[in-house]
Amino acid sequence: MLIAAATDAEIKSTGVTLRVSEPQVIAGGKGCLWNFTKVSGTVTGNLNVSQPDGLSHLYALKSQGSGLTTFQP
């Protein structure tokens, strides 16, 4: 699960405090939602195992200028 994708030390190094993390199941696979204290909004991460092109799909979306609000290779 993606909860383990970021360690407690990595989360703390961003300057925010984690209130809760929850596993999620989406249509394409598994993910996690992180909710922080004293910060508006949440952060989510998901692994879309139904996408056969893997990360190549995200690079293609970025090059087309569609589908992504934030993209950092």
C-alpha positions as CSV (number, residue, x, y, z in Angstrom):
1,M,0.0,0.0,0.0
2,L,1.2,3.5,-0.6
3,I,1.0,4.5,3.0
4,A,4.6,3.1,3.2
5,A,5.6,5.1,0.2
6,A,6.6,8.0,2.5
7,T,8.2,7.4,5.9
8,D,7.3,9.4,9.0
9,A,10.6,11.2,8.7
10,E,9.9,12.2,5.1
11,I,6.5,13.5,6.0
12,K,7.8,15.5,8.9
13,S,10.6,17.0,6.7
14,T,7.9,18.8,4.7
15,G,6.9,20.8,7.7
16,V,3.4,19.4,8.1
17,T,1.9,17.0,10.6
18,L,0.0,14.0,9.5
19,R,-3.5,13.7,11.0
20,V,-4.5,10.5,9.3
21,S,-3.6,8.3,6.4
22,E,-6.2,6.0,4.9
23,P,-5.8,3.2,2.3
24,Q,-8.1,3.6,-0.7
25,V,-9.2,1.3,-3.4
26,I,-9.9,2.9,-6.8
27,A,-11.1,1.4,-10.0
28,G,-7.6,1.0,-11.3
29,G,-5.8,-0.2,-8.2
30,K,-4.8,0.7,-4.6
31,G,-3.9,4.0,-3.1
32,C,-3.6,6.2,-0.1
33,L,-5.0,9.5,1.2
34,W,-3.0,11.6,3.5
35,N,-4.7,14.3,5.6
36,F,-2.6,16.8,7.5
37,T,-3.3,19.1,10.5
38,K,-3.3,22.9,10.1
39,V,-3.3,22.5,6.3
40,S,-6.2,22.8,3.9
41,G,-6.7,19.9,1.6
42,T,-5.4,16.4,1.3
43,V,-2.8,14.5,-0.7
44,T,-3.5,11.3,-2.5
45,G,-1.4,8.8,-4.3
46,N,-2.6,5.8,-6.3
47,L,-1.1,3.0,-8.3
48,N,-3.2,2.3,-11.4
49,V,-2.4,-1.3,-12.1
50,S,-5.0,-1.4,-14.8
51,Q,-2.8,0.9,-17.0
52,P,-0.6,-1.4,-19.1
53,D,1.7,1.5,-20.2
54,G,2.7,2.3,-16.6
55,L,4.5,5.6,-16.2
56,S,4.8,6.0,-20.0
57,H,1.1,6.9,-19.9
58,L,1.7,9.8,-17.6
59,Y,4.6,11.1,-19.7
60,A,2.3,10.9,-22.8
61,L,-0.4,12.9,-21.0
62,K,2.1,15.5,-20.0
63,S,3.4,15.9,-23.5
64,Q,-0.2,16.3,-24.8
65,G,-0.8,19.0,-22.2
66,S,-3.8,17.1,-20.7
67,G,-4.8,15.2,-17.7
68,L,-2.2,16.4,-15.2
69,T,-2.2,19.4,-12.8
70,T,1.2,18.7,-11.3
71,F,3.9,16.6,-12.9
72,Q,7.4,16.1,-11.6
73,P,9.5,13.3,-13.1
